[in-house]
Amino acid sequence: MDLGASLDSLKGIGERTKTVFAKAGIENLGQLLTYYPRAYERYEAPVRISELSEGTVSAVCAKLAEPIVTRHIRGLSISTALAEDESGVIALTWFNMPFLRNTVRAGIPYVFRGRIKAKGQRLLIEQPAVFHMEQYEGLTRELRPVYPLVKGLTEKMVQKAVRQVLEQKSLLRDYLPARYREAYQLSEYNFAVEQIHFPKDQHSLVLARQRLVFDEFFFFILQLRSLKSVREKAANSFHIKPSEMTQELLDHLPYSLTGAQMKVWKTIEQELQGNSVMARLIQGDVGSGKTIVSILALLMVAESGYQGALMVPTEVLARQHYASITELMEQNGFPFQTVLLTGSMTARQKREAYEKMASGEASVIIGTHALIQEKAVYRNLALVITDEQHRFGVRQREMLSQKGRMPHTIVMSATPIPRTLAVILYGDLDISVINEMPANRLPIKNCVVNTGYRKKAYEFIRKQVEAGHQAYVICPMVEESEAVEAENVVEYAEVMRKELPGGMTVEYLHGKMKPSEKNEIMERFLQNEIQVLVSTTVVEVGVNVPNATVMMIENSERFGLAQLHQLRGRVGRGDAQSYCIFMHSMDGKDIKKRLDILNQSNDGFEIANRDMQLRGPGDLFGVRQSGMLDFALADIYSDAKILAQANEAVNEILEEDAGLEKEENRDLKKHFEMLVKNQDGNLNL
């Protein structure tokens, strides 16, 4: 089987279908096989309406009491109906499916299946799937894959294409040496790929996932080791002198650095002047003061006549950093020019920035992914800083490093990862931790509540807005369709508009919006033109809004603790007392126990360690740290044991055969080279 073969080598895939698959990043057979399901559905027997519980995914056999009614709100079509059985009534809601009025008729029994929510005194199924009875009975015996979809791509299209590849029955040689498969009890690769897509049972799925998670970690670590070996051989080719301006800046700051900040800064100061190229990770909670340390490093490099670049994940954040750094330079009379480079700038603005970068006129360059574009050329880049490294990936920060002659590297991360895992995941970097918060920061007040508290929460948000503050409301992405994620947020924003007085502006934000729309919303929120922002987790790494004092997270049980902690870090950035409301829609001792960890602590590293202890390999597709290092299947918390095994295997292999030249490692080397060649900014396996 040629994994590099184009998708149109499959039957039934023409130009049009090929384009739809390409939107999901699938252009060849290898990418199709690694387009893993994001979950699996088991169709349980229908229950009576009176037996339904909020927060569960359930099926009911019921009849529509009356025909479906469809109305339109701001370009969104919403269809509603009431279904009933002998035990009770439940509300049904569909988005952008007006055709159901003609296909689902009143008085006929159907099976309605979906997530159960509470709406007032009544339960609701949002976006329920509809089946005839005999059709549903045929599904109850299967474990069905659920794929992440883009517009135009359906479950059926992905399943059909994957089945076609697997049915070719031309087995791939397993690239992992047999002794490691035996040592770590890993299944054979072909078995793993088939069972991850179409598992015959839960046990086969566990075995398949374990093998593929091992592979993800293994190749990620192998790439880190190759970067580290290049760096370790590199001498510092920059003559960076002791800096007077950095001390001047420290003397003029309206606050003193914490002991942890000063310790990290002194380490960086020494390494910039050392014999070897610096490669350092600065870990610290949101608000611990990583940015000022990075500004000191940029200033020191500029004072010695070199350039420094800071790459951040969002345009709004880039503009915010640019404005604050420019202001610092002007206030202190430092003669260094700062330029901004982002994707949405006009061609003329970009051209001007490129010219200043290439000539060396600009000493400090702030930007997004635009900093690694081909047209971005630097005169003498000596320092590269990336903020929230897991948003970029190893390959992307390496691309920025290649813009100079082996520049120094600082990676900043607010993602609380236990040190035992960080040492592996950031294996090419030395680690510094800022584990103190500035003295003027008020601890965030937390509360963990169920949905019965929602009305009180709305009232609390109203009072905070009336006092001049702002609020975030986070909704999770839990639906089968990516489009529904946006509609969920839209509908929730509508609810908030009704709950809050007319003078308060409520807007929504989600990942499927155009970058220009997202930027505009965040800018307006920053300027307090929007008082309540209803959003998915796209705000997790966003912008500093000191005026925001409330973070309310709906369905908080569906997030990992580390991610909840990062979301909470969007507030508590100003002088006012801030609050975080963790609302859970499912009750249970384990859920309460997990969320209470956040109630008791604002320390991200303690939370991360507790999260790792609570989680286990049984949590296949439950609570994940969304976006964390962008692994396709692996979760660093649930799979910490497999991560340690992969690290052990890489160390052993490289110790025996650093160049992977031995016969038993030839297939491994070939596969690794193919992955590195095919990756687009990240090592997504």
N, C-alpha and C positions, 0 to 999 in steps of 0.2 A: 504494500500500500504506500503510495507517495503522499505523505502528509502535506507537501507543498503544492499539490495539485489544486487548481482553481475550483471553486464551488460549482461552476457551471459544467464540471465534468460529471456531475450527478444528474440523473434523469429528472426532468420536470423543473430544472432551475435554468431559466432564461435570463436575459438582461435585466428585466424588471425585478424579478425575485432576487437576483444577485445583488442589485442595488439596495434592496431592503435589508438583506443580511449584512451588507457592508456597513450600514448605519449602526449595527450592533457590534462592529469590529470583527466580523466573520468574512474572510475572503478566501480562505483555503480549508482543506479538510482537517488539518491539524488544529486550526482555530475553532472549527466546528466541534471537534471532539473535546476540546477544553472549555467549551461554553457550557459549564456545568449547571445543573438545576440549582435554583436558589432555595428550594424547599420540595417537600413531597407531600402529596395529599392522599390520605386514606379516607375513603368514603364510608363513614359509619352508618348504621341503620338509622332511619328517621326516628325522632322522638316526638312526644306530644308537646304542644306549645307551652303548656303549664310546667313542663320539665326543663325548659330552656334556662340557661344561666348567662348573664352578661359576660362578655369577653371571650366566650368560647366560639369555635367554628362548629356549627351544627346544621342538621337537616330536619325539616318538618314536612309532613305530608298534609297539605291543606288546600282549600279552595278559595278563590278570590270572592269576597263578599259582594263587590261591585266592580265594574270595568276600571282599568288603569286610567289615571288622570295625568296628563303631561302639561307642565308649565315651563316658561322660559325666564331665566334670571341672568342678566348680563352675558348673553351669548351661550349660556349653559342650559341644556334641556334636562329637566328633572321630572321623572315619572314616579308616581306614588300609587299605592294600593293598600288595602287591608286584606289579610288572609286569615281564615278561621278553620279550626277543627272543633271537635266536640269539647275540648278542654279550655279554649280561649281564643284570643285574637292577637295578631302581630302585624306591625306596620312594615311595608316593603318600600325601598327607594332605589331607583336606578338612575345613573347619570348618562346622558347622551345615548339613550336607547329608546327613542320614541316609537320604533317599529314594534315594540312589545305589545302596544295597544291592540295590534291586529293579530298577534300570535298567541298571547296568553289570555284565555277567556275566563270569564266569571262562571262559577258553578262546576268547573271541571277539576278533578284532583291532580295536583302537581307536587313534585318535591322541590322545595325552595331551600337552597343551601348557602350559608355565608356566615360572617362574623356577627354575633349578637351584640347589639348596643342598647343602651337605655336612652329613651327620649321622653322626658317628663315621666308620667306614670306608666308608660307603655314601652315594651321592648320593640326593637327595630332590627331588620336585617338590611344592611346597606350593600347595594350591588349584588344581590343574590343570584347564583346560577339557577336556572330553571330546567327541570328534567321531567319527562314522563316516567311513570312508576317503573315500567319494565326496563327502561333505559338506565335508570339509577341502580336497579338491582344488579345489572351487569357490571357496574363499576365498583361495587362494594368489596370485591375480592382482590383489587389491584392496589399497588403503591405507585401512584402516578407522579412523574416529574413535573415541577412547575418552574419554568424558565424566566429569567429577567427579559422583558420584552421592550421593543421600541415600536414606534408608530408603523403600522403596516405588517409587523411580524407577529405571527400567532403561534400558540403552543403547538398546533397541528403541523405547521410548516417546519418548526425546529425538530419535532419528534420524527417526522417523516424523513427529513434529511439525515439525521443521526442514525436512524434504523438502517437506511440505505448503505451508509458507510460500514456499519457494524456487520451487515449481512454479506459484505464482500468476503468475509472470513479469511482475508490474507493477513495473518498474524504479524505483528511487529516484534522485532527482537527486543527483549527486555534489556534496557541499557544499564540497569542497576546490577552490579555483580552479585551472583547468587549468595555469596557468604554474608552479605549485608541483609539480603531478604530473609535469610534464615536467622541471623542474629537478632533482628528486630521483629521477626514474625510478620513479614509484609507479604501481601498477596502479589501474584504475578500481574504485570502491567495490563495486559489485554483483558484479563478478568476484571481488574479494577475499573477500567474505562467503560466496559459494558455494564457493570453493575451500578456504577454511579449514575448512569442515565436511566437504566431500566432494571432496578433491583428486583430479584425474585423474592426476597424477604428482607427483614430488618437486619439480620445477621450479615448477609452478603453486602448490604449497604454500609454497615460499620467497617467491614474489612476493606471495601473499596475506598471509602473515604480516608481511612487510616493510611493506606499506601499513597494516595494522591496528595494528602497533606504533607506526608514525609517528603515527597518529591518537591513540593513547593518550597518548603523550608530548606531542603538540601541545596537546591540550585540558587536560591537567594543567598545562602551563606557562602556558597562556592564563589559567587560573584563578588561578595564583600571581601573574601580572602584575596582574590586576584587584584582588587583595587588597593588593598592594604599592602601587598607585596610591592606594587609599583611605588606607592608613597614612601615606604620604608627605605627605598633606595634613593629617594630624592633629597638633595641637599637644598638648604634655604639659599636661593639666589638673589634675595632682596636684602638691601642694606638698610634696615629699619632702625632708626636711632631712638634713644630715650626721648620721651615726649614731654615738652613743657606745657603744651596746650591742653593735654588731657587733665593735668593737675589743675590748670586754670579753670577748665570746665567744671571739675568736681568742686572747686572752691565756690563757684557761682551758682551751683544748683540750689533750688529752694528747699532741698532735703538732703540728708546724709545717706549714703549707701549703707545697706545692712552689712553685717560681718560676712555673710555668705557671698554677697555681690562683690565685696572687696577682695575676697579670697580668689574668686573666679577671675576677676579682672587682673590681679597680680600674676596669675598663672598665664593668662593670655599675653600680657605685656612681656613676660619673659620669653615665651615661645615665639613671638613675632621677631625677637632679636636673636633667637637660638640658631643652632647649626642645621637643624632639620626642618622640613616643612610641617607646619602645625595642621592637625586634623582633629578637631575637638567638638564634642557634643555638649551643649549646655541644656540640661534638663531643669525645668522649674515650673511650678504651678502658674496658671494664668494670674497675672498681676504681681508676680514675684520680682519683676524688674530685670528681665533678660535684655530688653531692648536697649536700655541705657548702657549696658555693658558692651553691646554690639556697636553702639554709636562711638564709644570711647575707642574701640578697635579701629573703626573706620577713620576717625580723626587722627589717630597715631600713624596710620598708613599714609594718609593724605599729607601729613606734616613732613614725611620723609620723601615726598615727591611721587608717590605711587597712587594707583586707583583702587577703590574698594567697591564691591557691588553687594546689594542686599536684595534677595529675591523672596517675595511673599506671595501667598496663594490667591489673593483677591485684589482687584483694581482699587476698590475703595480703601483697603488697608494700605496699599502702595501709596495712594495720594495722601493719606493721613500721615504716614511716615515721612513722605517727602516734605509736607508742610511743616511738620515739627522739627525735622533736621535742618531745613532751610532757616527756620526761625532761630534755632540754637546757634547756627553759624553766624547769622547777622547780629544777634544780641551780644555775642561775645567777640565780634570783630574778627572772626577767623576768615582768612582770604580764600576759601575753597568753594568752588561751584558745585552745586548738587543738581543732577538732572533726573527727570522721571521718564520711564519708558513702559508703556502699557499697550495692549492690543487695540484698544478703542481710540487711541490718539489719531489725529488726522495724518495723512501722508507727509504733510509739511512739518508738523510737530515732530514726527518720528525722524525725518531727515535731519532736522536741527539737532536732535538728541544724538543721532548717530555721528554727526560731524564733531560734536563736542567730546564724545567718547573716544573716537578714533584719533583726534588731535591731542588728547590728554588735557584739554581745557577743563573737562569735568573730572573732579577728583572722587566724587561720591555718586554712584548710580543706583537709583531705587527703581524696582519694577517687578513685573510678573514674569510669566513664561517668555514674554517678549525678549528678556535678557539673553535667552539662549538661541534666538533665531539667527539664521545665517548672516543677516545684514548687520547684526550687532557685533562690532569689532572694537576691541579695547587697545589702548596704546601700551599700558604697563599695569595690567591687573595683578595686584599682589594679594588681595583678600576677597574671598567669596563667602558670603553669609546666606544661608537659606533658613527661612522661618517656617516652622511646622513641616519638617522634612517628609513626614509620611504623606503629605499632600502632593509631593513632587515625585518621589521615587529615587532610588539610587542612581539610575541612569541619567535622569534629568539634572541632578546636581553635579554629576560627573561631566555632563555636557558644558555646564557653566564653568567648571574648573578648567576645562580644555580651552577656554577662551584666553587663558594666560599661560605663562611658562611655569606650570605646577604652582599655582598660588596657594596661600594658606587657606584653610577651610574652617568655618564655624557653622555648626548646624544647631538651630534652636528648636526645642520642642516643649510644649506644655502638656503633651500626652503623658499621663502618669504610668510609666511602665516599671515594674519591679526591677531592681538592679540586676538580679540573676538573669532576667530575660534581656534587659537592655545591653548587657555585655555581649550577648550573642547577636541581637538584631542590629546593633550599631558596631559590628565587629571591626570595622576599619577606622573607628574613631576612639579617641580617649574621652572619658566621661567626666564632666563636672556637674555638680548639682547645686542649684540655689534653693535651699530648703528653709529660708526665712521669708516672712512677708513683711513689707514696709510697715513701720509702727503706726502710720496714720490710717491703715486699712481696717475698717470695721468688719468683723466676721459676719458672713451672711447668715441670716436666720432661716432655718429650714423647717418645713413641715411635710409629713407624709400622710396623705388623706385619700379616701375613696371618692367615687363620683358624687356621693351625697353631699359633698362639700362644695360642689361646683358653683352654685348660686352665691355662696359666701365668698368664693374666690373672685367671681366677677365683681362683686361689691367692693372687695379689697382693691382690686385693680382700679376701679372707678375712683376710689378715694386717693390712691397714689397719683393718678393722672390729674385729678383736681388740685393736688398739692404741687403740680408742675412737673411731675416725673413721667417716665415712660415704662412700657412693659413688653416683654416677649411672651408669646404663647407658642409652644412647640407641639406639632402633631407628628406622629411617626408615619413612615411609609410602610403600610402593612398590606396593601391591596395587591391583587394579582396583576393589575394593569398599571403601567407607569403613568398613563393618562389620569387614572383615578386619584393618584397621589395629589396631583395639582387640584383636581376637583374637590377632594377632601378639604384641602386648605381653603379653597374658595368658599365652600359651604360653611366652614367653621368661621371664616371672616364675616360672612353674612349674619351668623348667629351673634357674634360679638357686636356687630353694628346695632343689632336690635336690643341687645342687653345694655349697651352703654349710651349715655346721652348724645344727642345729635352733634354737639360741638367737638366730639372726640373723633379723630381720624383713625380708622382701622384699615390696614392694608395687609396683603399676603405676599409671601415669597416662597418659591419652590425651585427645585433643581432643573426643571424643564423650561424655565423662562430663559429668554435670550440674555446674554451677558449684559447688554445695554440696559435691559429692563431691571435686572437684579441690581446693577450699579445705581440706577436712578432711585429705586426703592430704598436702598441702604443709605444713599446720600440724604434723602428726605427724612429718613429716620434719624440720622445723625444731626440734622438741623432742627429736630423736633417738629417737623411738619406732619409727621406720623406719630401718633401717641402709642398705639398698640400694633405690634407687628406679629401677625400669625404666620408661622414659618415651619418648614421641615428642618432637618438638621443642617441645612446649608449655612446657617448662621454660626455653626460650631466653631469655625475658624473664620472670623469675619472682620470686625471693626471695633474700635474702642468707643463705646457710647456711655460716658460717665453719668449721664442723666437717667439711664435705664436702671430701675430699682427692683423690678419684679420679673422673675422668670417662672412661668407656669408650664410644666411639662405633662401633657396628656399621655395616658397609657405608658407611664414611666417604667412599668414592669417589662416592657419590650426592648429596653435599651440596656447595654452593659453599664456597670457602675462607673467605669472610667469615662465613658462618653457622657453620662449624666453629669459627672463632675465637671467636665469641660464645658458643657452647655451652661451649667450654673455659673461658670466663670465669665459669662457675658455680662453679668451684673456684679455689683460690688466694686465698681471701678472709680466711683466718685466719693464725695465726702458723706453723702446721705446713707442711712441704714438701708440695706438691700435684703430681699427676701426670695426664697425659692420654694415653690409649691410643687411637690412630686405627687401627681394624681394617678392612682392606679385603678384600672377598671376590673381587675380580677383579684379576688380575695384569696388568701391562703397564707399559712404560716411561713412558708419559704419565701414568698414574695415580700411579705412584711419584714422578714429578717434581713433580706438583702437591702431593701430600701432604707431600713433604719440605720444602716452603716453610714449612709449619706446624712441622715438626721443627726448622727452623733459626731461627725468629723468633717472638717473642711480641708483636711490634708490629703492631697491627691495621691501621694505615694503610699500612705497607710491604706487608703481606699483601694488602690490597685492591688496591694498585697492581700487584703481581705477578699477581694473579688476573685483572685487566683485560687485562694484556699477554698472558696465556696463552689467554684465551678468545677466541672469534671468532664471526662470524655464522653459521658452519656448525652451531653447537650449538643446534639448534632447540628441542628439548624435553629436553635432557640435564640437566646440573647447573644448578640454579637456586638463587637466594638466596630460599628460601621465605619468604613473608611480607614481603619487603622492599618497602615502599611499596604493596603489594597491587595491582600491575598485573595485569590478567587474562592478558596474553600477554607483555608486555615484560619484559626482564631488563636491568638497568642496566649490567651488565658485557658480556654478549654483544652488546648493542644500543647500546653507547656511541656509535657513529658515527651511528646513527639519532637518538639523543637530541640530539646536537649539531646535526643537520640540522633537527629540529623546533624547537629553540631559535632557530636562525637564521631560520627561516620566521616564527615568532611575532614576533620582533623587527622583521622587515621589514614585516610586515602592520600591526603597531600603529604603527610609525613613519609609515607612509603614511596610515593610516586608524584612529585610536585608538578610535573608536566603532563600527567595522565597519559604516559606513553606505553605503559604495560599493556599486554594483549587484553587482559580482563577489563581494562578501563577505556579501551578504544571507542566502544559504542557510547560510553558515558561522555567522553570528550566530544564526540561528534554531535550528540544531542545537546550538550551544553552550548557549543558554538552556534548551533541552529537557533536555540532560544535567545541568545544574546543578539544574534543578527536580526531576528524577527521582532524583538521587543520594540515598543514605541514609547520610550520615555520611562517605562517601568518594567520590572520583571514579573509580569502576570503570567503564570504558567497554566 
